[in-house]
Amino acid sequence: MHQFHLPDMSCGHCVAAITRALQAADAQARVEVDLDSKTARVDSALPRAPLAAALTEAGFTPEPDNSRI
């Protein structure tokens, strides 16, 4: 499971665009997007990097993952 903080997410249209971008990268991914916390959780077999790249390409650059620090 990957979690992304997406500070640029602001509306339902953003939620839909983020969901589409992640599912385009992995059609089998389970995606949960929470607008209030500006996070997306993704259950995917893909590593984090291609999912983050898909989000960035869609215009929603995730904040760096500092959870390992």
C-alpha positions in Angstrom: 0.0 0.0 0.0 1.3 3.4 -1.0 0.2 6.7 0.4 0.6 10.1 -1.2 0.0 13.5 0.2 -1.2 15.7 -2.6 -1.4 19.4 -1.5 -2.7 20.6 -4.8 -5.9 18.5 -4.6 -8.8 20.8 -4.0 -12.1 19.5 -5.4 -14.0 16.5 -6.7 -12.6 17.0 -10.2 -9.1 16.6 -8.7 -10.2 13.4 -7.0 -11.4 12.0 -10.3 -8.3 13.0 -12.2 -6.0 11.5 -9.5 -8.1 8.2 -9.6 -7.9 8.1 -13.4 -4.1 8.7 -13.4 -3.4 6.0 -10.9 -5.6 3.5 -12.6 -4.1 4.3 -16.0 -0.7 3.4 -14.4 -2.2 0.2 -12.9 -5.6 -0.9 -14.0 -5.8 -3.4 -11.1 -5.0 -0.8 -8.5 -7.4 -0.1 -5.6 -7.4 3.7 -5.1 -8.9 5.6 -2.1 -8.7 9.4 -2.3 -9.5 11.6 0.7 -10.1 15.2 -0.3 -10.2 16.4 3.4 -6.7 15.1 4.2 -5.4 15.6 0.6 -4.2 12.0 0.5 -4.4 9.1 -1.9 -3.9 5.5 -0.8 -3.1 3.0 -3.5 -3.0 -0.8 -3.3 -0.9 -1.7 -6.3 1.7 -4.2 -7.4 3.7 -1.3 -8.9 6.5 0.3 -6.9 6.0 3.9 -5.6 8.0 5.7 -8.3 5.8 5.0 -11.4 2.7 5.8 -9.4 4.2 9.1 -8.2 5.2 9.8 -11.9 1.6 9.2 -13.0 0.4 11.7 -10.4 3.0 14.3 -11.4 2.1 13.9 -15.0 -1.6 14.5 -14.1 -0.6 17.8 -12.4 -0.6 16.6 -8.8 3.0 16.3 -7.6 3.1 14.3 -4.3 5.0 15.7 -1.4 8.2 13.7 -0.8 7.8 10.5 1.2 9.4 11.3 4.6 7.9 8.3 6.4 11.3 6.5 6.3 13.2 9.2 8.0 
